[in-house]
Amino acid sequence: MTDLQFNDAEWRGIEAACGWTLSKSLRDHILQVTQEFLTLQTLQRGNGADVKVVLESYDKAASRFFNAIFADPSGQSAVNIHAHDLIESNSKRLGKSDESLFDGMLTLLRAFHIACNTALKELRELQTSPCKSDKTWRLWIWRLTEVIDEAGLPYFLSKDLGGKSKSDEQWASFARLVWQLQRCLPQEFHHTVSEADCAKAISDARAMAKRGWSPLMSRKSGHPRIRIVAPRWCPPQPPRGVLIS
């Protein structure tokens, strides 16, 4: 899947819908979590087995490289040590880094191995999960909630506390943001059919979080696409006096 991009007209439409001016950094974060949503949805539509093959081949290739450089018994011979020294000295002469090239490579390979195995675990969970489409949509809502909350914007769905009917409900900016974002996505990724349906789905997603349903994506991961399994997470609490719908 190609990287998701919104043009200027689409961003203006999103900003007009939610009433916020979105900074470049905030736009990038919104794009990132939305790209993750599309990627996970695509994985569930039939190419998961192919992705599994690629992940396993990457991990095996990294393991072979690791064994050749760091685990081969012959690597401690005088010849190998001299070769390593030459590589290190040339790396520093090129001004790449003051850190040992081999130390950095070892750290990177370990992190890559962990990331590959975590991605494989996530893929298995997604493929065996019931209500897959609902799950990935809830993950998207939770990640968007995190992004908007970190930007200091109101993520909650506000209600007029004195209202007695649904007609008294005021649309929150977050719900309008989600609705407009969804309209910018390809039709096959649409989860709701109206603004009212979208707001209800957001409420349902947050209710699931309150009950302890654990999301599969976390902002703590360094991977730009698929997120690792996170501890149980619940939406941040709104200011006192505001209801979560």
C-alpha positions in Angstrom: 0.0 0.0 0.0 1.3 3.5 -0.9 1.7 6.1 1.8 -1.5 7.9 2.6 -1.6 11.6 1.8 -4.3 14.3 2.0 -4.2 17.2 -0.4 -4.6 20.9 0.7 -8.3 20.9 -0.1 -8.9 17.7 2.0 -7.0 19.2 5.0 -9.0 22.5 4.7 -12.2 20.4 4.8 -11.0 18.5 7.8 -10.1 21.7 9.7 -13.4 23.3 8.7 -15.3 20.3 10.0 -13.6 20.1 13.4 -13.0 23.9 13.8 -9.3 23.4 14.6 -6.1 24.6 12.9 -3.9 21.6 12.6 -0.2 22.1 12.8 2.2 20.3 10.4 3.3 18.0 13.3 -0.3 17.2 14.2 -1.2 16.5 10.6 1.8 14.1 10.4 0.6 12.2 13.5 -2.9 12.0 12.2 -1.6 10.7 8.9 0.6 8.1 10.7 -2.2 6.6 12.8 -4.6 6.6 9.9 -2.0 4.9 7.7 -1.7 2.2 10.5 -5.4 1.7 10.4 -5.4 1.2 6.6 -2.4 -1.2 6.8 -4.1 -3.3 9.5 -7.4 -3.4 7.5 -5.5 -4.5 4.4 -3.7 -7.2 6.3 -7.0 -8.7 7.3 -8.3 -8.8 3.7 -6.3 -11.7 2.5 -2.6 -10.9 2.2 -1.8 -11.7 5.8 -0.1 -15.0 4.8 2.1 -13.1 2.3 3.1 -10.6 5.0 4.0 -13.4 7.4 6.3 -14.9 4.8 8.1 -11.5 4.4 8.4 -10.9 8.1 9.9 -14.4 8.6 12.3 -14.0 5.8 13.5 -10.6 7.2 14.0 -12.2 10.6 15.9 -15.1 9.1 18.1 -12.8 7.0 18.9 -10.6 10.1 19.7 -13.8 12.1 22.1 -15.0 9.4 23.8 -11.6 9.3 24.1 -11.6 13.1 25.6 -15.1 13.2 28.1 -14.2 10.5 29.3 -11.1 12.2 29.0 -11.8 15.9 28.4 -15.5 16.6 30.9 -17.2 14.2 33.7 -18.7 16.3 36.2 -17.8 13.7 35.3 -14.2 14.3 37.7 -14.0 17.2 40.7 -14.9 15.0 43.5 -12.4 14.4 42.4 -12.0 10.8 38.7 -11.2 11.7 39.8 -8.8 14.5 42.0 -6.9 12.1 39.2 -6.8 9.5 36.8 -5.3 12.2 39.4 -2.7 13.2 39.8 -1.6 9.6 36.1 -1.3 9.2 35.8 0.7 12.5 38.7 3.1 11.6 37.3 3.7 8.1 33.8 4.3 9.5 35.2 7.0 11.9 37.3 8.5 9.2 34.2 9.0 7.1 32.7 10.9 10.1 29.7 8.6 10.4 29.7 8.4 14.2 32.0 8.3 17.2 30.1 5.2 18.4 31.5 1.8 17.5 30.0 0.7 14.2 29.7 -2.9 15.4 28.1 -2.0 18.7 25.5 0.1 16.9 24.9 -2.8 14.5 24.5 -5.2 17.3 21.9 -3.0 19.0 20.0 -2.5 15.7 19.9 -6.2 14.9 18.6 -7.1 18.3 15.9 -4.4 18.0 15.0 -5.6 14.5 14.7 -9.2 15.7 12.3 -8.2 18.5 10.3 -6.0 16.1 9.9 -8.8 13.6 8.7 -11.3 16.2 6.3 -8.8 17.8 4.9 -8.0 14.4 4.4 -11.7 13.7 2.6 -12.0 17.1 0.4 -9.0 16.2 -0.4 -10.5 12.8 -1.5 -13.8 14.3 -3.8 -12.0 16.8 -5.4 -9.9 14.1 -6.0 -12.9 11.9 -7.6 -15.0 14.6 -9.7 -12.1 16.1 -13.5 -12.0 15.6 -15.0 -8.7 14.4 -11.7 -7.8 12.8 -13.0 -4.7 11.0 -14.5 -3.4 14.3 -11.3 -4.0 16.2 -9.0 -2.1 13.8 -11.5 0.8 13.7 -11.5 1.0 17.5 -7.7 0.9 17.4 -7.7 3.9 15.1 -10.1 5.8 17.4 -7.9 5.2 20.4 -4.8 6.3 18.6 -6.5 9.4 17.3 -7.7 10.1 20.9 -4.1 9.9 22.1 -2.8 12.2 19.3 -5.5 14.8 19.9 -5.1 14.7 23.7 -1.3 15.1 23.4 -1.9 18.2 21.2 -4.0 19.7 24.0 -7.3 19.6 22.0 -10.6 18.4 23.3 -11.0 14.7 22.5 -14.2 14.1 24.4 -17.8 14.1 23.1 -19.5 16.9 25.0 -23.2 17.1 25.9 -25.4 19.8 27.2 -25.9 18.6 30.8 -29.4 20.1 30.9 -30.5 18.5 27.7 -33.2 15.8 27.8 -33.2 14.4 24.3 -30.8 13.4 21.6 -31.6 16.6 19.7 -29.9 18.5 22.5 -26.6 16.7 21.9 -23.9 19.0 20.5 -21.5 17.5 18.0 -17.9 17.5 19.4 -15.0 18.5 17.3 -13.4 15.1 17.7 -16.4 13.3 16.3 -16.5 15.7 13.3 -12.7 15.2 12.8 -13.2 11.4 12.6 -16.1 11.7 10.3 -14.3 14.0 7.9 -11.1 11.9 8.0 -13.2 8.8 7.1 -14.7 10.6 4.1 -11.2 11.2 2.8 -10.4 7.5 2.8 -11.3 5.0 0.1 -14.8 3.7 0.3 -13.8 0.2 1.4 -12.3 1.6 4.6 -15.5 3.4 5.7 -16.9 2.1 9.0 -19.8 4.4 9.5 -22.5 5.8 7.2 -23.5 9.1 9.0 -22.2 11.5 11.6 -24.6 10.1 14.1 -23.4 6.6 13.4 -19.8 7.8 13.7 -20.4 9.4 17.1 -22.0 6.2 18.4 -19.1 4.1 17.1 -16.7 6.4 18.9 -18.6 6.0 22.1 -18.7 2.2 21.7 -14.9 2.2 21.1 -14.3 4.1 24.3 -16.7 2.0 26.2 -14.6 -1.1 25.2 -11.5 0.7 26.5 -13.1 1.4 29.8 -13.9 -2.3 30.1 -10.2 -3.1 29.7 -10.1 -4.3 26.1 -6.4 -3.9 25.2 -5.4 -2.1 22.0 -2.7 -3.6 19.8 -1.2 -0.3 18.9 0.9 1.9 21.2 2.7 5.2 20.6 5.7 3.7 22.5 6.7 1.6 19.5 9.5 2.9 17.3 8.0 1.2 14.2 6.4 3.7 11.9 3.7 1.4 10.6 2.5 -1.6 12.8 2.4 -1.0 16.5 3.3 -3.5 19.2 0.9 -4.8 21.9 0.5 -2.3 24.6 -0.6 -2.6 28.3 -4.3 -1.9 29.0 -5.1 1.6 28.1 -8.1 3.8 28.8 -9.0 7.1 27.3 -7.8 10.2 29.2 -10.5 11.6 31.5 -12.3 14.8 30.3 -12.6 17.8 32.6 -15.0 17.6 35.4 -18.6 18.3 34.3 -18.2 16.9 30.8 -19.8 13.6 29.9 -18.3 10.9 27.7 -21.0 9.9 25.3 
